[in-house]
Amino acid sequence: MKKPGVLIISHGSQEQIWVDSVDDAIAQLNLPEAMPVEAGFLELVEGRLIQDGIDRLEAQGVTDLLVVPLFVSSGSTHVDEIEYAIGAKDAPERETDLEPFHVTAKVHFGYPVDNDPDIAVMVWDKVKSLSQKPEQETILLVGHGSIRDGFRQRWEAGIASLAERVREVSGVAHTDYALLNPESVYDKAKYWSEERGSRVIVAPLFLSAGYFTMNVIPERLKDLNYAYSGETLLPHSLLGQWLERQIRILLDQCHATEV
């Protein structure tokens, strides 16, 4: 008899409000049969790392782990190494120091945020207070990105598609994206502001506030005209909705393999 349990994996943050926002979303999930759910963090959250989450679920008799990677892009190298370390694929696409986890349950691995419609709404919600005349504005999504071949292309595909969804949701004249790696933030912001005469609103595509949103992005935009609040995707009420949908997809996959 299968007993599925949910493991939501994210990077982790030193900001307690971010950890709380994940916990709050989990507390409000509407899942069948009181399915056990744990949040596991790659680092920074003592006592709640990925192995801790696996152990707690398996101690409750979980036979099938429904793993939701709470990352903004499938181009993240962290997603690749976690998928390998948790046993969802035989080898990582690049070298990793992450040791394989001890897992007895069967693993069903999901997908990161990428271009999900709910995330587009979250992006707009976080920057719409900055909008003044949508018909004259460009929302520039800024993501971490990757310099590694294969990963970079996944980053670009996901964030480009998400930018288009944001344009549809927001009604602004234009949306575009830029990455910190490889660097395109300054050039993109300058193009829209100075060459196209658009008012640029910068939207950081990060789950939580930190060094990149508070220091790196403003530094890259130095001497340019733009609007920026630094607000990240979390906390947001739609996170729970996104998680629920991912979990139900994995649950269907789990039941489909039942003999």
Buried (B, 14 or more C-beta within 10 A) or exposed (E): EEBBBBBBBBBBBEBEEBBEBBEBBBEEBEBEEEBBBBBBBBEBBEEBBBBBBBBBBBEEEBBBBBBBBBBBBBBBBBBBBBBBBBBBEEEBBBEBEBEEBEBEBBBBBBBBBBBBBBBBBBBBBBBBEBBEEBEEBBBBBBBBBBEBEEBBEBBBBBBBBBBBBBBEBBEBBBBBBBBBBEEBBBEBBBBBBEEEEBBBBBBBBBBBBBEBBEEBBEEBBEEBEBBBBEBBBBBBEBBBBBBBBBBBBBBEBBEEEEE
